[in-house]
């Protein structure tokens, strides 16, 4: 990674189906932030072989990470203070741990900043399921989806503490900012001010247009705890969310219908 300059110093690390596209659009309004363009999710830190495989499979082959960076991430770059990579690849399934993604990021820039936007973890799985159906990858029920190749990875993607902990092993906590999607959509101005503060920036003179840039992310799915599949998902996620809330130092009220109240010690 050392030959890849300029290198991103800001990562929107996910979660998939949680409003990352909208956040990407809001961030790029600031004159001191450049978000990867024309590709929002380049996957620069997947490693050269996996990045080549991904883009070859997508029908947009690349020869190297250098090509990926310079031809698909830097269109319009003018040396802004923050250069952002919004690849949700980095917190999907086991990738963060199995593919050494945090290690690559640390080698590239130990001062990397991270923004992690999180959605109700059960609703995120349901959104993932409906997206899979819409793309024709799954034609069956939620039970079928959970039993498919995608199922275990989808649950791991919603285990936000599992994902975050892999990065916290290498980066200090003050380099991370967590945004809760449900809170963000209610008070976008407030939460973007927190983001500007995290990045040590004054708010832009022209604020972002807080229209929804990806309607699929904003759609909410009603959670029924009586459903057997959802009850099973809750059982897997409960401890993970408790650990996340303990690290945050607060409960997340919008997830309270999932019985994720943190046990205070």
ZADRENMI-863807 format. One line per 3 residues: number of its first residue (from 1); their letters; for each residue x, y, z of N, C-alpha, C. Coordinates in nm, 2 decimals, padded with zeros to 4 digits. Example, Ala and Ser with C-alpha at 12.3 -4.5 7.8 and 13.67 -1.06 7.14 Angstrom:
! residues 2
1> as> 01.32 -00.57 00.78 01.23 -00.45 00.78 01.32 -00.33 00.78 ~ 01.28 -00.22 00.71 01.37 -00.11 00.71 01.29 00.00 00.79
This chain:
! residues 265
1> xxx> 00.08 -00.12 00.00 00.00 00.00 00.00 00.09 00.13 00.00 ~ 00.21 00.11 00.03 00.30 00.23 00.05 00.31 00.32 -00.08 ~ 00.30 00.25 -00.20 00.32 00.32 -00.32 00.19 00.39 -00.37
4> xxx> 00.08 00.38 -00.29 -00.05 00.43 -00.33 -00.06 00.57 -00.27 ~ -00.03 00.67 -00.35 -00.05 00.81 -00.30 -00.12 00.89 -00.41 ~ -00.21 00.98 -00.37 -00.25 01.00 -00.23 -00.34 00.89 -00.18
7> xxx> -00.33 00.86 -00.05 -00.40 00.75 00.01 -00.52 00.80 00.09 ~ -00.63 00.74 00.08 -00.75 00.78 00.17 -00.71 00.79 00.31 ~ -00.76 00.89 00.38 -00.74 00.90 00.52 -00.87 00.91 00.60
10> xxx> -00.98 00.88 00.53 -01.11 00.87 00.59 -01.19 00.76 00.53 ~ -01.24 00.67 00.62 -01.32 00.55 00.57 -01.46 00.56 00.63 ~ -01.56 00.55 00.54 -01.69 00.52 00.58 -01.70 00.37 00.57
13> xxx> -01.70 00.30 00.69 -01.68 00.16 00.70 -01.81 00.08 00.69 ~ -01.92 00.14 00.66 -02.04 00.07 00.66 -02.14 00.13 00.76 ~ -02.24 00.05 00.79 -02.27 -00.08 00.75 -02.35 -00.08 00.62
16> xxx> -02.34 -00.19 00.55 -02.41 -00.21 00.42 -02.56 -00.19 00.45 ~ -02.64 -00.13 00.36 -02.78 -00.10 00.37 -02.81 -00.01 00.49 ~ -02.73 00.08 00.52 -02.75 00.17 00.64 -02.74 00.32 00.61
19> xxx> -02.75 00.36 00.49 -02.74 00.50 00.46 -02.61 00.55 00.42 ~ -02.51 00.47 00.38 -02.38 00.51 00.35 -02.37 00.60 00.23 ~ -02.46 00.57 00.13 -02.47 00.65 00.01 -02.50 00.80 00.04
22> xxx> -02.60 00.81 00.13 -02.64 00.95 00.16 -02.53 01.02 00.24 ~ -02.47 00.95 00.33 -02.36 01.01 00.41 -02.24 01.05 00.31 ~ -02.21 00.97 00.22 -02.11 01.00 00.12 -02.15 01.13 00.05
25> xxx> -02.27 01.15 00.01 -02.31 01.27 -00.06 -02.30 01.39 00.03 ~ -02.34 01.38 00.15 -02.33 01.49 00.24 -02.19 01.53 00.27 ~ -02.10 01.43 00.29 -01.96 01.46 00.31 -01.90 01.54 00.20
28> xxx> -01.93 01.50 00.08 -01.86 01.56 -00.04 -01.89 01.70 -00.06 ~ -02.00 01.75 00.00 -02.04 01.89 -00.01 -01.93 01.98 00.05 ~ -01.86 01.93 00.15 -01.76 02.01 00.22 -01.64 02.04 00.14
31> xxx> -01.59 02.16 00.13 -01.47 02.19 00.04 -01.34 02.13 00.09 ~ -01.34 02.08 00.21 -01.21 02.02 00.26 -01.22 01.87 00.26 ~ -01.33 01.81 00.20 -01.34 01.67 00.19 -01.36 01.63 00.04
34> xxx> -01.28 01.53 00.00 -01.30 01.47 -00.13 -01.34 01.32 -00.11 ~ -01.45 01.29 -00.16 -01.49 01.15 -00.15 -01.46 01.08 -00.29 ~ -01.42 00.96 -00.28 -01.38 00.88 -00.40 -01.47 00.90 -00.51
37> xxx> -01.42 00.93 -00.63 -01.50 00.95 -00.75 -01.42 00.91 -00.87 ~ -01.49 00.85 -00.97 -01.63 00.83 -00.98 -01.69 00.71 -00.91 ~ -01.60 00.63 -00.85 -01.65 00.51 -00.78 -01.66 00.53 -00.64
40> xxx> -01.78 00.52 -00.58 -01.80 00.54 -00.44 -01.74 00.43 -00.35 ~ -01.75 00.30 -00.40 -01.70 00.19 -00.32 -01.60 00.11 -00.39 ~ -01.47 00.17 -00.40 -01.37 00.11 -00.48 -01.31 -00.02 -00.42
43> xxx> -01.31 -00.03 -00.29 -01.25 -00.15 -00.23 -01.10 -00.15 -00.23 ~ -01.04 -00.04 -00.21 -00.90 -00.02 -00.23 -00.82 -00.11 -00.13 ~ -00.88 -00.13 -00.01 -00.81 -00.20 00.10 -00.84 -00.35 00.10
46> xxx> -00.91 -00.40 00.00 -00.94 -00.54 -00.01 -00.81 -00.62 -00.03 ~ -00.71 -00.56 -00.08 -00.59 -00.63 -00.13 -00.59 -00.64 -00.28 ~ -00.48 -00.64 -00.34 -00.47 -00.63 -00.49 -00.55 -00.75 -00.56
49> xxx> -00.52 -00.87 -00.51 -00.58 -00.99 -00.58 -00.73 -00.98 -00.57 ~ -00.78 -00.96 -00.45 -00.93 -00.95 -00.43 -00.99 -00.84 -00.50 ~ -00.93 -00.72 -00.50 -00.98 -00.61 -00.57 -00.99 -00.63 -00.72
52> xxx> -00.88 -00.70 -00.78 -00.89 -00.73 -00.92 -01.00 -00.83 -00.95 ~ -01.01 -00.93 -00.86 -01.12 -01.03 -00.88 -01.26 -00.96 -00.88 ~ -01.28 -00.88 -00.78 -01.41 -00.81 -00.77 -01.44 -00.73 -00.89
55> xxx> -01.34 -00.65 -00.94 -01.37 -00.56 -01.05 -01.38 -00.64 -01.18 ~ -01.30 -00.75 -01.19 -01.31 -00.83 -01.31 -01.45 -00.89 -01.32 ~ -01.50 -00.94 -01.21 -01.63 -01.01 -01.20 -01.74 -00.90 -01.23
58> xxx> -01.72 -00.78 -01.19 -01.81 -00.67 -01.22 -01.81 -00.62 -01.37 ~ -01.71 -00.68 -01.44 -01.70 -00.64 -01.58 -01.63 -00.51 -01.60 ~ -01.56 -00.46 -01.50 -01.48 -00.34 -01.51 -01.33 -00.37 -01.47
61> xxx> -01.26 -00.45 -01.54 -01.13 -00.50 -01.49 -01.03 -00.39 -01.47 ~ -00.95 -00.42 -01.37 -00.83 -00.34 -01.33 -00.71 -00.42 -01.34 ~ -00.59 -00.36 -01.36 -00.47 -00.43 -01.37 -00.40 -00.42 -01.23
64> xxx> -00.43 -00.32 -01.15 -00.36 -00.30 -01.02 -00.43 -00.21 -00.93 ~ -00.39 -00.20 -00.81 -00.45 -00.11 -00.71 -00.41 00.04 -00.75 ~ -00.30 00.05 -00.81 -00.25 00.19 -00.86 -00.35 00.24 -00.96
67> xxx> -00.39 00.15 -01.05 -00.49 00.19 -01.15 -00.63 00.22 -01.09 ~ -00.67 00.13 -00.99 -00.79 00.16 -00.92 -00.80 00.29 -00.86 ~ -00.69 00.33 -00.79 -00.68 00.46 -00.72 -00.68 00.57 -00.82
70> xxx> -00.60 00.57 -00.92 -00.58 00.69 -01.00 -00.68 00.70 -01.11 ~ -00.75 00.60 -01.15 -00.85 00.61 -01.26 -00.99 00.60 -01.21 ~ -01.01 00.55 -01.08 -01.15 00.53 -01.04 -01.18 00.60 -00.91
73> xxx> -01.08 00.66 -00.85 -01.11 00.73 -00.72 -01.07 00.87 -00.71 ~ -00.99 00.92 -00.80 -00.94 01.06 -00.79 -00.99 01.16 -00.89 ~ -01.10 01.13 -00.96 -01.15 01.22 -01.05 -01.20 01.35 -00.99
76> xxx> -01.13 01.46 -01.01 -01.17 01.59 -00.94 -01.09 01.62 -00.82 ~ -01.00 01.53 -00.77 -00.93 01.55 -00.65 -00.83 01.67 -00.66 ~ -00.83 01.76 -00.56 -00.75 01.88 -00.56 -00.67 01.89 -00.43
79> xxx> -00.63 01.78 -00.37 -00.55 01.79 -00.25 -00.63 01.82 -00.13 ~ -00.76 01.79 -00.12 -00.84 01.82 00.00 -00.78 01.76 00.12 ~ -00.81 01.82 00.24 -00.76 01.77 00.37 -00.80 01.62 00.39
82> xxx> -00.92 01.59 00.36 -00.97 01.46 00.38 -01.01 01.39 00.25 ~ -00.96 01.27 00.23 -00.98 01.19 00.11 -01.05 01.06 00.16 ~ -01.18 01.05 00.12 -01.26 00.94 00.17 -01.29 00.83 00.08
85> xxx> -01.29 00.71 00.14 -01.33 00.58 00.07 -01.45 00.53 00.14 ~ -01.56 00.52 00.07 -01.69 00.48 00.13 -01.73 00.33 00.10 ~ -01.63 00.24 00.10 -01.65 00.10 00.07 -01.71 00.02 00.18
88> xxx> -01.84 -00.02 00.17 -01.90 -00.10 00.27 -01.84 -00.24 00.27 ~ -01.76 -00.27 00.17 -01.69 -00.40 00.16 -01.62 -00.43 00.29 ~ -01.57 -00.33 00.36 -01.48 -00.35 00.47 -01.54 -00.40 00.60
91> xxx> -01.68 -00.41 00.60 -01.75 -00.46 00.72 -01.85 -00.56 00.68 ~ -01.83 -00.63 00.57 -01.93 -00.74 00.53 -01.87 -00.87 00.57 ~ -01.96 -00.95 00.64 -01.93 -01.08 00.68 -01.80 -01.09 00.76
94> xxx> -01.71 -01.19 00.72 -01.58 -01.21 00.79 -01.47 -01.13 00.73 ~ -01.50 -01.05 00.63 -01.39 -00.99 00.56 -01.29 -00.91 00.64 ~ -01.34 -00.83 00.74 -01.26 -00.75 00.82 -01.15 -00.83 00.89
97> xxx> -01.18 -00.95 00.93 -01.09 -01.03 01.00 -01.01 -01.13 00.91 ~ -01.09 -01.19 00.82 -01.03 -01.30 00.73 -00.94 -01.24 00.62 ~ -00.96 -01.12 00.58 -00.89 -01.06 00.47 -00.79 -00.95 00.52
100> xxx> -00.77 -00.94 00.65 -00.66 -00.84 00.70 -00.68 -00.70 00.65 ~ -00.81 -00.66 00.64 -00.84 -00.52 00.60 -00.79 -00.42 00.69 ~ -00.81 -00.43 00.82 -00.76 -00.33 00.92 -00.61 -00.32 00.91
103> xxx> -00.54 -00.43 00.90 -00.40 -00.43 00.89 -00.35 -00.35 00.77 ~ -00.41 -00.36 00.66 -00.37 -00.29 00.54 -00.39 -00.14 00.56 ~ -00.50 -00.11 00.62 -00.53 00.04 00.65 -00.43 00.09 00.75
106> xxx> -00.39 00.02 00.85 -00.29 00.07 00.94 -00.16 00.09 00.88 ~ -00.12 -00.01 00.79 00.00 00.01 00.72 00.00 00.13 00.63 ~ -00.11 00.16 00.57 -00.12 00.27 00.48 -00.13 00.41 00.55
109> xxx> -00.20 00.41 00.67 -00.21 00.53 00.74 -00.26 00.50 00.89 ~ -00.17 00.50 00.98 -00.21 00.47 01.12 -00.30 00.58 01.18 ~ -00.31 00.70 01.11 -00.39 00.81 01.16 -00.53 00.81 01.09
112> xxx> -00.57 00.70 01.02 -00.69 00.69 00.95 -00.81 00.73 01.04 ~ -00.91 00.80 00.99 -01.03 00.82 01.07 -01.14 00.73 01.01 ~ -01.24 00.69 01.09 -01.34 00.60 01.05 -01.48 00.66 01.09
115> xxx> -01.57 00.65 01.00 -01.71 00.68 01.04 -01.79 00.55 01.01 ~ -01.86 00.50 01.11 -01.94 00.38 01.10 -02.09 00.41 01.12 ~ -02.17 00.40 01.02 -02.31 00.43 01.03 -02.39 00.30 01.04
118> xxx> -02.47 00.29 01.15 -02.53 00.17 01.19 -02.68 00.18 01.19 ~ -02.74 00.08 01.14 -02.89 00.07 01.13 -02.94 -00.04 01.22 ~ -03.06 -00.03 01.28 -03.12 -00.14 01.35 -03.07 -00.27 01.29
121> xxx> -03.00 -00.36 01.36 -02.93 -00.47 01.30 -03.03 -00.57 01.24 ~ -03.15 -00.59 01.30 -03.24 -00.68 01.24 -03.30 -00.62 01.11 ~ -03.34 -00.50 01.11 -03.39 -00.43 00.99 -03.28 -00.43 00.88
124> xxx> -03.16 -00.42 00.92 -03.05 -00.43 00.81 -03.05 -00.56 00.75 ~ -03.07 -00.67 00.82 -03.07 -00.80 00.77 -03.19 -00.82 00.68 ~ -03.31 -00.77 00.72 -03.43 -00.78 00.64 -03.41 -00.70 00.51
127> xxx> -03.35 -00.58 00.52 -03.32 -00.50 00.40 -03.23 -00.58 00.30 ~ -03.13 -00.65 00.36 -03.04 -00.73 00.28 -03.11 -00.84 00.21 ~ -03.20 -00.90 00.29 -03.29 -01.01 00.23 -03.37 -00.96 00.11
130> xxx> -03.44 -00.85 00.13 -03.53 -00.80 00.02 -03.44 -00.75 -00.10 ~ -03.32 -00.70 -00.07 -03.23 -00.66 -00.18 -03.19 -00.79 -00.26 ~ -03.16 -00.90 -00.18 -03.12 -01.02 -00.25 -03.23 -01.08 -00.33
133> xxx> -03.36 -01.06 -00.29 -03.47 -01.11 -00.36 -03.49 -01.02 -00.49 ~ -03.47 -00.89 -00.48 -03.49 -00.80 -00.59 -03.38 -00.83 -00.70 ~ -03.27 -00.88 -00.66 -03.16 -00.91 -00.75 -03.17 -01.05 -00.81
136> xxx> -03.27 -01.13 -00.76 -03.28 -01.26 -00.80 -03.19 -01.37 -00.74 ~ -03.11 -01.33 -00.64 -03.02 -01.42 -00.58 -03.09 -01.51 -00.48 ~ -03.21 -01.47 -00.43 -03.29 -01.55 -00.34 -03.43 -01.54 -00.37
139> xxx> -03.50 -01.65 -00.40 -03.64 -01.64 -00.44 -03.73 -01.69 -00.33 ~ -03.67 -01.73 -00.22 -03.75 -01.80 -00.11 -03.79 -01.71 00.01 ~ -03.81 -01.77 00.12 -03.85 -01.70 00.24 -03.73 -01.65 00.31
142> xxx> -03.75 -01.58 00.42 -03.64 -01.54 00.51 -03.56 -01.66 00.56 ~ -03.64 -01.76 00.59 -03.57 -01.89 00.64 -03.48 -01.94 00.53 ~ -03.52 -01.94 00.40 -03.43 -01.98 00.29 -03.31 -01.89 00.28
145> xxx> -03.33 -01.76 00.30 -03.22 -01.67 00.29 -03.12 -01.69 00.40 ~ -03.16 -01.71 00.52 -03.07 -01.73 00.63 -02.99 -01.87 00.62 ~ -03.05 -01.96 00.55 -02.99 -02.09 00.52 -02.90 -02.09 00.40
148> xxx> -02.91 -01.98 00.32 -02.83 -01.97 00.20 -02.69 -01.93 00.22 ~ -02.61 -01.92 00.12 -02.47 -01.87 00.13 -02.46 -01.74 00.19 ~ -02.56 -01.65 00.16 -02.56 -01.51 00.20 -02.60 -01.50 00.35
151> xxx> -02.67 -01.59 00.40 -02.73 -01.58 00.54 -02.63 -01.55 00.65 ~ -02.53 -01.64 00.67 -02.44 -01.62 00.78 -02.36 -01.49 00.77 ~ -02.32 -01.45 00.64 -02.25 -01.33 00.62 -02.34 -01.21 00.65
154> xxx> -02.47 -01.22 00.62 -02.56 -01.11 00.65 -02.57 -01.08 00.80 ~ -02.58 -01.19 00.87 -02.58 -01.18 01.02 -02.46 -01.12 01.08 ~ -02.34 -01.17 01.03 -02.21 -01.11 01.07 -02.20 -00.96 01.04
157> xxx> -02.25 -00.92 00.92 -02.25 -00.78 00.89 -02.33 -00.70 00.99 ~ -02.43 -00.75 01.04 -02.51 -00.68 01.15 -02.45 -00.70 01.29 ~ -02.35 -00.77 01.30 -02.28 -00.78 01.43 -02.18 -00.67 01.44
160> xxx> -02.23 -00.55 01.47 -02.14 -00.43 01.45 -02.02 -00.43 01.55 ~ -02.04 -00.49 01.67 -01.93 -00.49 01.76 -01.82 -00.59 01.71 ~ -01.86 -00.70 01.66 -01.77 -00.79 01.60 -01.69 -00.72 01.49
163> xxx> -01.75 -00.65 01.41 -01.68 -00.57 01.30 -01.59 -00.47 01.36 ~ -01.64 -00.38 01.45 -01.57 -00.27 01.50 -01.45 -00.31 01.58 ~ -01.46 -00.42 01.65 -01.35 -00.47 01.74 -01.23 -00.50 01.66
166> xxx> -01.25 -00.55 01.54 -01.13 -00.59 01.46 -01.05 -00.46 01.43 ~ -01.11 -00.35 01.41 -01.04 -00.22 01.38 -00.98 -00.16 01.51 ~ -01.06 -00.17 01.62 -01.01 -00.12 01.75 -00.89 -00.19 01.80
169> xxx> -00.86 -00.31 01.75 -00.74 -00.38 01.79 -00.62 -00.31 01.74 ~ -00.64 -00.22 01.63 -00.52 -00.16 01.57 -00.53 -00.01 01.57 ~ -00.64 00.05 01.59 -00.66 00.20 01.59 -00.72 00.24 01.72
172> xxx> -00.68 00.36 01.77 -00.74 00.41 01.90 -00.89 00.45 01.88 ~ -00.96 00.45 01.99 -01.11 00.47 01.98 -01.14 00.61 01.94 ~ -01.05 00.71 01.96 -01.08 00.85 01.92 -01.07 00.87 01.77
175> xxx> -01.03 00.77 01.70 -01.03 00.78 01.55 -01.16 00.73 01.49 ~ -01.26 00.69 01.57 -01.38 00.64 01.52 -01.50 00.73 01.56 ~ -01.59 00.74 01.47 -01.72 00.81 01.50 -01.83 00.73 01.46
178> xxx> -01.92 00.69 01.55 -02.04 00.61 01.52 -02.16 00.69 01.50 ~ -02.23 00.67 01.39 -02.36 00.74 01.36 -02.47 00.63 01.36 ~ -02.58 00.66 01.44 -02.69 00.57 01.43 -02.79 00.62 01.33
181> xxx> -02.82 00.54 01.23 -02.90 00.57 01.11 -03.03 00.63 01.15 ~ -03.10 00.56 01.25 -03.24 00.61 01.28 -03.24 00.75 01.35 ~ -03.13 00.77 01.43 -03.12 00.91 01.49 -03.08 01.01 01.38
184> xxx> -02.99 00.97 01.29 -02.94 01.06 01.19 -03.06 01.11 01.10 ~ -03.15 01.03 01.06 -03.25 01.07 00.96 -03.35 01.16 01.03 ~ -03.36 01.16 01.17 -03.45 01.25 01.24 -03.38 01.39 01.26
187> xxx> -03.25 01.39 01.28 -03.18 01.52 01.31 -03.05 01.52 01.22 ~ -03.06 01.53 01.09 -02.94 01.52 01.01 -02.85 01.64 01.03 ~ -02.90 01.76 01.05 -02.82 01.88 01.08 -02.73 01.86 01.20
190> xxx> -02.80 01.81 01.31 -02.73 01.79 01.44 -02.61 01.69 01.42 ~ -02.65 01.58 01.35 -02.55 01.47 01.34 -02.44 01.50 01.24 ~ -02.47 01.58 01.14 -02.36 01.62 01.05 -02.27 01.72 01.12
193> xxx> -02.32 01.80 01.21 -02.23 01.89 01.29 -02.14 01.81 01.38 ~ -02.18 01.69 01.43 -02.10 01.61 01.51 -01.99 01.55 01.42 ~ -02.03 01.52 01.29 -01.93 01.46 01.20 -01.82 01.57 01.17
196> xxx> -01.87 01.69 01.14 -01.77 01.80 01.11 -01.68 01.82 01.23 ~ -01.73 01.81 01.35 -01.64 01.82 01.47 -01.54 01.71 01.48 ~ -01.59 01.59 01.45 -01.50 01.47 01.45 -01.38 01.49 01.35
199> xxx> -01.41 01.55 01.24 -01.31 01.57 01.13 -01.24 01.71 01.15 ~ -01.27 01.78 01.26 -01.20 01.90 01.30 -01.22 02.01 01.18 ~ -01.35 02.02 01.14 -01.38 02.11 01.03 -01.50 02.20 01.08
202> xxx> -01.50 02.32 01.02 -01.62 02.41 01.04 -01.72 02.36 00.94 ~ -01.85 02.38 00.97 -01.95 02.34 00.88 -01.94 02.41 00.75 ~ -01.97 02.35 00.64 -01.96 02.42 00.51 -02.06 02.54 00.50
205> xxx> -02.03 02.64 00.42 -02.11 02.76 00.41 -02.25 02.72 00.34 ~ -02.24 02.62 00.25 -02.36 02.57 00.19 -02.39 02.43 00.25 ~ -02.49 02.41 00.33 -02.51 02.28 00.40 -02.56 02.18 00.30
208> xxx> -02.54 02.05 00.33 -02.59 01.95 00.24 -02.74 01.96 00.22 ~ -02.79 01.91 00.11 -02.93 01.89 00.09 -02.97 01.75 00.15 ~ -03.04 01.75 00.26 -03.07 01.63 00.33 -03.18 01.55 00.27
211> xxx> -03.19 01.55 00.13 -03.28 01.46 00.06 -03.22 01.32 00.07 ~ -03.31 01.22 00.06 -03.26 01.09 00.06 -03.20 01.06 -00.07 ~ -03.07 01.01 -00.07 -03.00 00.98 -00.19 -03.02 00.83 -00.23
214> xxx> -03.05 00.75 -00.14 -03.07 00.61 -00.16 -03.19 00.57 -00.08 ~ -03.31 00.57 -00.15 -03.44 00.54 -00.09 -03.44 00.41 -00.02 ~ -03.37 00.31 -00.08 -03.37 00.18 -00.02 -03.31 00.18 00.12
217> xxx> -03.22 00.26 00.15 -03.16 00.27 00.29 -03.26 00.32 00.39 ~ -03.34 00.41 00.35 -03.43 00.48 00.44 -03.56 00.40 00.47 ~ -03.59 00.30 00.38 -03.71 00.23 00.40 -03.70 00.14 00.53
220> xxx> -03.80 00.15 00.61 -03.80 00.07 00.74 -03.89 -00.05 00.72 ~ -03.84 -00.16 00.78 -03.92 -00.28 00.78 -03.96 -00.31 00.92 ~ -04.09 -00.34 00.93 -04.15 -00.37 01.06 -04.09 -00.50 01.12
223> xxx> -04.04 -00.49 01.24 -03.98 -00.61 01.31 -04.09 -00.67 01.39 ~ -04.11 -00.80 01.37 -04.20 -00.88 01.46 -04.12 -00.98 01.54 ~ -04.11 -00.96 01.67 -04.03 -01.05 01.75 -04.10 -01.19 01.76
226> xxx> -04.22 -01.20 01.72 -04.29 -01.33 01.73 -04.24 -01.42 01.62 ~ -04.19 -01.37 01.52 -04.14 -01.45 01.40 -04.03 -01.54 01.45 ~ -04.03 -01.67 01.42 -03.93 -01.76 01.46 -03.79 -01.72 01.41
229> xxx> -03.78 -01.68 01.28 -03.65 -01.64 01.22 -03.60 -01.52 01.29 ~ -03.68 -01.42 01.31 -03.63 -01.30 01.38 -03.59 -01.32 01.52 ~ -03.66 -01.41 01.59 -03.63 -01.45 01.73 -03.49 -01.51 01.73
232> xxx> -03.46 -01.60 01.63 -03.33 -01.66 01.62 -03.22 -01.56 01.59 ~ -03.25 -01.46 01.50 -03.15 -01.36 01.47 -03.13 -01.28 01.60 ~ -03.23 -01.24 01.67 -03.22 -01.17 01.80 -03.12 -01.24 01.89
235> xxx> -03.14 -01.37 01.90 -03.05 -01.45 01.99 -02.91 -01.44 01.96 ~ -02.88 -01.43 01.83 -02.74 -01.42 01.78 -02.69 -01.28 01.80 ~ -02.77 -01.18 01.78 -02.72 -01.04 01.79 -02.72 -00.98 01.93
238> xxx> -02.80 -01.03 02.02 -02.82 -00.96 02.15 -02.69 -00.92 02.22 ~ -02.60 -01.02 02.24 -02.48 -00.99 02.31 -02.39 -00.90 02.24 ~ -02.39 -00.91 02.10 -02.31 -00.81 02.02 -02.35 -00.67 02.04
241> xxx> -02.48 -00.65 02.04 -02.53 -00.51 02.06 -02.51 -00.46 02.20 ~ -02.52 -00.55 02.29 -02.49 -00.51 02.43 -02.35 -00.46 02.44 ~ -02.26 -00.53 02.38 -02.11 -00.49 02.38 -02.09 -00.36 02.31
244> xxx> -02.16 -00.34 02.20 -02.15 -00.21 02.13 -02.20 -00.10 02.21 ~ -02.32 -00.12 02.27 -02.37 -00.01 02.36 -02.29 00.02 02.48 ~ -02.23 -00.08 02.53 -02.14 -00.06 02.65 -02.02 00.02 02.60
247> xxx> -01.96 -00.01 02.48 -01.85 00.07 02.43 -01.89 00.22 02.41 ~ -02.01 00.23 02.35 -02.06 00.37 02.32 -02.09 00.44 02.45 ~ -02.12 00.37 02.56 -02.16 00.43 02.69 -02.30 00.47 02.69
250> xxx> -02.39 00.41 02.61 -02.53 00.45 02.61 -02.61 00.34 02.54 ~ -02.74 00.33 02.57 -02.83 00.25 02.49 -02.87 00.33 02.37 ~ -02.92 00.25 02.27 -02.97 00.31 02.15 -03.13 00.30 02.15
253> xxx> -03.20 00.40 02.19 -03.34 00.39 02.21 -03.42 00.34 02.09 ~ -03.37 00.37 01.97 -03.45 00.32 01.85 -03.44 00.17 01.83 ~ -03.35 00.11 01.90 -03.34 -00.04 01.89 -03.40 -00.11 02.01
256> xxx> -03.47 -00.03 02.10 -03.53 -00.09 02.22 -03.63 -00.19 02.20 ~ -03.70 -00.18 02.08 -03.80 -00.29 02.05 -03.74 -00.42 02.03 ~ -03.61 -00.43 02.02 -03.54 -00.55 02.00 -03.49 -00.61 02.14
259> xxx> -03.52 -00.54 02.25 -03.48 -00.58 02.38 -03.33 -00.58 02.39 ~ -03.27 -00.48 02.34 -03.12 -00.46 02.35 -03.08 -00.37 02.46 ~ -03.15 -00.36 02.57 -03.11 -00.27 02.68 -02.98 -00.33 02.74
262> xxx> -02.88 -00.24 02.75 -02.75 -00.28 02.81 -02.76 -00.31 02.96 ~ -02.71 -00.42 03.00 -02.70 -00.45 03.14 -02.58 -00.37 03.20 ~ -02.62 -00.28 03.29 -02.51 -00.19 03.35 -02.45 -00.26 03.46
265> x> -02.31 -00.26 03.47 -02.24 -00.33 03.57 -02.21 -00.22 03.68
